Amino acid sequence: MSPKKTTIFLRLSWWILLIVIISSAPQLARAADSEFADLTVNAIVVLGNQKVTKDTITDKMQTKIGSPLSPDTLDQDLKDLYSLGFFDNLMVNLKRVGSGVEIALIVTEKPTINAIVIKGNNEIKRKELLKEITLHTFSILNDDKLAESLAKMKAFYREKGFYSARITSQTSKPVKNQVQLTFLVDEGPKCYVKEIRFHGNENYSSWSLRRKLQTKTYSFFLTWITDAGILNQEQLANDVKILKSFYLSEGYVQVKVSEPEITLDENRKWIYLDFNIDEGEIFTMGTVAVVDPESEAETTDNLVKVLKGQPGETFSNLKLQSDIETLSNFFADRGYAYVDIDPQTRINEEKRQISVTYHVNRGTKFLFGRINIEGNTKTRDKVIRRELRFAEGDLYSASALKRSRERINNTQFFSEADIQTVQNDDDGIDVNIKVVEGSTGSFSVGLGYSTVDSIIGVANISQPNWLGKGLDATFNVELSGARQFYNVGLTDPYFLDMNMSAGINFYDEDYEYDAYDTIQQGFRIHFGKPIDEYTSWSTGYRWEKVKIYNISHSASDYIQDEAGTTETSQVYFTLSRDKRNNYLFPTEGYKVKGTVVLAGGPLGFDNDFYKVILEGHKFYPFKWESAFHLWGRVSYADGYGGQDLPLYERFYVGGLKTVRGFDFGEAGPEDENGDVIGGTKELIMSAEWIFPLIKNMGLRGVVFYDAGRAFDDNENLSFDLRQSVGFGIRWKSPMGPLRVEWGFNLSPEDDEKASVWDFSIGTFF
């Protein structure tokens, strides 16, 4: 063998020997670790680490310098270090140094990722998928994070409707301990829920159960607007709870609903869901009792009477939860802020009955402590405090707290308003009110259009919280081809710091009707005061001068006789009750109002007449944060003292605020020339469904049915009404509440349009 070959052979032999020694080091260490047991650790040396620092490794170890060596602890250290996911291999070598031991850790790090590549993603953008990947370039390739990234990418694809997407990963050959990580995506077709099937539902149809689910089947018309048909795992898990809750509310307390079986068709496009249901038997309520050691028997008996769940009725978990809330509110309104209601049930399988006993643990009685207000940089404290239904030192009341929150939000002064309670050290409940000032003051201009007024120009200066005192100051201008309206007003909801409102308005309106024009100028002074939390009265005085001029030569004698200028002095009184949960966009509650108007007589001036107007609104909450709105109005007016009701004080039915789909006054009396002249009586009824379109913009849609009519002197009120249907949008715009609605006349006469659309800015209800 040549010298050169001999040298190569010797070097190769040494390398082989070194590899054998290193690879066998852990076994040698474990074989010999007993002789090192309990020796003091003098040093810990780490070899082979490039990216992972020595401190990261030693901090993870329980074995420390200066402590006695424990073989079991050292073995656990190796397992813990391997669990970090940073290393492909870990070895340990022990060496005796003096009276102690030196530990050498030899590590082989996993490769570093130098690039992340995604292939096959045609429908989902790369940047969206990168957000789901928990690995990143220049980080160590970690198997757990790789598995997590794959799972998150698959879940993301499923959320987007690609339920059959397949994703795998591969790495390139390491170069300088660096690899390229590639994700291979097979998106497959977009999947939709084709059918939802139920098995075992003997008492409820599949159609009725399907309507209760959040998961919906594919719809050609709805899927492109909503997510109908796209399978969402979180929704699907919640659907199982929804079905169980429904059956429990109907008395099936032993119902079993399986996790749905998910099946894909051969083309990986359609999804079929199968729910297996074991309904069981219906249970009824047995005995119902309230046990409170601190209450008299009469009190607990009366409490049982107001509960929804009564003996003999079908058991319902919804009623059970409602009754717990009823009892909690009863005691929470009497100072027991942390009352605990423990419902204990006894099941009688033979009679299929469930008896419920509500055990009351009142806890400590509390008073309201300090009221702290934060965030009101503009609004004065007293403006917020006067909306509270409690004061410092009052007995704690959950209902007062809830109502205070509603009242603060109803001011519309704040974009956010939150009330939190904290127990203090003196058995009191402190109240922390945190608000974020809203943009209550505004100046806005805009354009609109309606079939009545043509082009409408709107300018509005409003400050509902003027000077931070809650004063409502407004200046409005509306200009169109047929109407010019100016209004300036100021209202103080707490006049002279009393629980009483006062205000004044000045207005000027010019209107061009088909047969005549009017100019109306006047002012109004008004006062109001609450009777209780939801009921109030208001009264006021109005003086108005009206000029009817520019009358068409072909106008009827009735209109011709109305020419000239008259002045009216009138007072009015209104009694109202308002239990809507929100003034702008209510979803539940009601509002009823009655108004009586008296003009002339002892008040003087030119016109003598009276009016009686009754109006009611009712809101019913529905799913998707929508609501049904029913409303109606009936009115009667007449002159007295030998005078007729003035033309401009009659009731005109037709238009945005009465019966949509008709021009102004079209659903009421007309003269012989076809000009609207209004009626002395009116009857209007309406049904609406109001639903959110874009929640964060405050944009809502509405579909409606209207019926109504105005009646003349010689006609009696009847249900022979004009009818319309339609749709529209409502928006809390910077200019104020905006309405655009299109109504369709269900029985148009020869001179009437088939449809009319209108625009307005102002209050919705």
C-alpha positions, 0 to 999 in steps of 0.5 A, a space after each residue: 500500500 502506498 504511503 498516500 493510501 496508508 494516510 487516507 486509510 488511517 484518517 478514515 479509520 480514525 473517523 469511523 472510530 470517532 463516530 462509533 465512540 460518539 454514537 455509543 456515548 449515551 449507552 456508555 454513559 447510561 452504563 456508567 452513570 451509576 458510578 457518577 451518581 450523587 457526584 457534584 456537577 462541576 460543569 455542563 458543556 453543550 456541543 453542536 448547537 448553532 441556533 439554540 443557545 446554551 442557556 435555552 438548553 440548560 434552563 430546560 434541564 433540572 440538573 444544575 451545576 453544584 447539585 448532585 447528579 441523579 441518573 433519573 433526572 438526567 434521563 428526564 432532562 434528555 426527554 424534556 430537551 427532545 420535546 422542544 422539537 429543536 433536535 434530531 438527536 441528543 447524546 450525553 457524555 459524563 467525565 469525572 473531574 476531581 471529586 465531581 462530574 462534567 456533563 457534555 451534551 452533544 446535540 444535532 439540531 434540526 435543519 433551519 427553514 430558508 424558504 416556504 413555498 406554497 403550490 396549488 393554491 389557485 383560489 386562496 391567496 398565498 398571503 392568507 395561507 401564510 397567516 395560518 402557518 405557524 412556522 416561518 423562515 429562519 426558524 427550526 423545522 419543528 414537527 409539531 408546528 408543521 402538523 399544526 400548520 397543516 391542520 390550520 390550513 385545512 381548517 381555513 380551506 374548510 371555512 372557505 368552502 373547500 371541504 375536500 382540500 388536501 394539503 401535504 408538505 415536503 422538504 428539500 435535501 438539507 444544504 448546510 443544515 437548511 431546507 426549503 419547506 413546500 406545502 402542496 395543495 390540492 384544493 378540489 372543488 368548492 363544497 356545499 351542503 347539499 342535504 341535511 337529513 335526520 333519523 329517529 325524529 318521530 315527533 318533529 318533521 325534518 323541515 322544522 328541525 332543519 330551520 333551527 340549525 345554523 348550518 344551511 343547505 346550498 341555495 342558488 340565490 342566497 349562497 353568493 350573498 351569504 355563507 349558506 351551504 358552506 360547512 362551518 365546523 364551529 356552527 356544526 358543533 353548535 347545531 348539535 347543542 341547538 337540537 338538544 336544547 330544542 328537544 329539552 324545551 319541549 320536554 324530551 329530557 332524555 334526548 340524545 343527538 349524535 355528532 353529525 355524519 359528514 359524507 362527500 359525494 364522488 365528485 368531492 363537491 356536495 356534502 351530506 349531513 346525517 343527524 341521528 336522534 333518539 327522542 325519548 319520552 316527554 316529561 312533565 313538571 311535578 311539584 315546584 317549590 322555592 326554599 328560602 330560609 329567610 322568607 315567609 311561606 307566603 312569599 315563597 308561595 307567591 314566587 312559585 305562582 309567577 314562575 313559568 314552569 308550573 305543575 302538570 305542564 310540559 317540562 322545558 329547560 328554557 322555562 327553567 332558565 327563565 325561572 332562575 332568572 326571575 328568582 335571581 332578579 327578584 332578590 337582586 332587586 332587594 340588595 342581594 347582588 350575588 344571590 345563588 339560585 340552585 335548582 334541584 330536580 327529582 326525576 320520576 321515571 315511572 310517572 315521567 315527571 320532573 319536580 323542581 325545588 329552587 334553593 335560594 342562598 341570598 348571600 350578603 345584602 349590598 348598597 350601591 357604593 361610589 359611582 365612578 364615571 370615566 371617558 366623558 371628556 365633553 359630557 358633564 357628569 350630571 348629564 350621565 348621572 341623571 340617567 341613572 335609576 339609582 344613587 349612592 347609598 341606595 339598596 342594590 337593584 339589578 333592574 335599576 342597573 339594567 335600566 340605567 344602562 339602557 337610558 345612557 345608551 338611548 341618549 345617543 351621546 356615546 359610541 360606547 357605554 359600559 357599566 361594571 360593578 365591583 364589590 368594595 371593602 364596606 359591603 357596598 357595590 361600586 359602579 364604574 361607568 366607562 363611556 366613549 364620546 360619540 360624534 353627537 355634533 354634526 354638519 352635513 349636506 346631501 341630496 335625495 330624490 322622491 317622486 313627490 318632491 323631486 330633487 331634495 337638498 338637505 342641510 343639517 346642523 345638529 348638536 344633541 349634546 350642546 355644551 356637554 349639557 345634553 341640550 338638543 340644538 338643531 337647524 334643518 334645511 330641506 330644499 326641493 322642487 316642491 318644498 322649502 323647509 327651515 327649522 331651528 330649535 332648542 330642547 332641554 330634557 332637564 329644564 332648570 335641572 328638574 325632571 322635566 323637558 322644555 323646548 322651542 322651535 321656529 319653522 318656515 315651510 313653503 310647499 307647492 301642491 298640484 292645485 295650490 301653494 302654501 306658506 306656513 310659518 310659526 313657532 312651538 313651545 313644548 313641555 314634558 314630564 315622565 309619570 313613571 319609568 316608561 310613561 310620560 306626558 307632554 303639552 305645548 302651544 303652537 302659533 301658526 300663520 298659513 297662506 294659501 295662494 297661487 290657486 289653479 284656475 281649474 281648482 274646485 270651489 272647495 280649494 278656492 274657498 280656502 284662499 287667503 291667510 289665516 292664523 291658528 292658536 292651539 294647545 295639545 296634550 300627549 300621553 305616551 308609554 314607550 317600552 322599546 329596547 332601543 329608540 333608533 333600531 328597536 327589536 322588542 317592546 312597544 310604544 303607544 301614544 294618544 294626542 288631543 289638539 284644541 285650536 281656537 275658541 278661548 285661544 283666539 285667532 281664526 281657526 276653531 277645530 279639534 283632533 284626537 290621534 291614537 297610535 301604537 307600535 309593537 316590536 317582536 324580535 326574530 332571528 338574525 337580530 331582525 324584528 317584526 314591527 306592527 303599527 297602526 293609527 286612527 285619527 279623528 278631527 272636526 271643526 266647531 263653532 260653525 267652522 270647518 276643518 282647515 284644508 292644511 289640518 286634514 289627514 292626508 294618507 299616502 306617502 312614506 309616513 302613512 301608506 307607501 306606494 301612493 303619492 301624497 294624500 292619494 289614499 284618501 278623498 279627492 275633489 271632482 278634479 282629482 286633487 287630494 283634499 284630505 280627510 277628517 278621519 284616518 285608519 292606517 295599519 302596517 306590518 314590517 320585517 326589519 333586518 340587518 344588511 351591514 351591521 357595522 354600518 348600521 344599514 338595515 333592510 325592510 319589507 312591508 305591507 301597508 293598508 290605510 285610508 283617509 275618510 271624508 265627513 260623509 264617510 264612516 271608518 271602515 276596513 275598506 283600505 288601500 293596500 301596498 307592499 314594498 321594500 327599502 333600506 334604513 341607515 343611520 347616516 351622518 346626516 341622521 336616520 335615512 329612509 329609502 323605500 319603494 312601495 307597490 300599489 296593489 290595486 292602482 286606479 287609472 290615474 295612479 302609479 303602479 309604484 312610488 319610491 320615497 326618501 327621507 331623513 329623520 326619525 324612523 318611528 
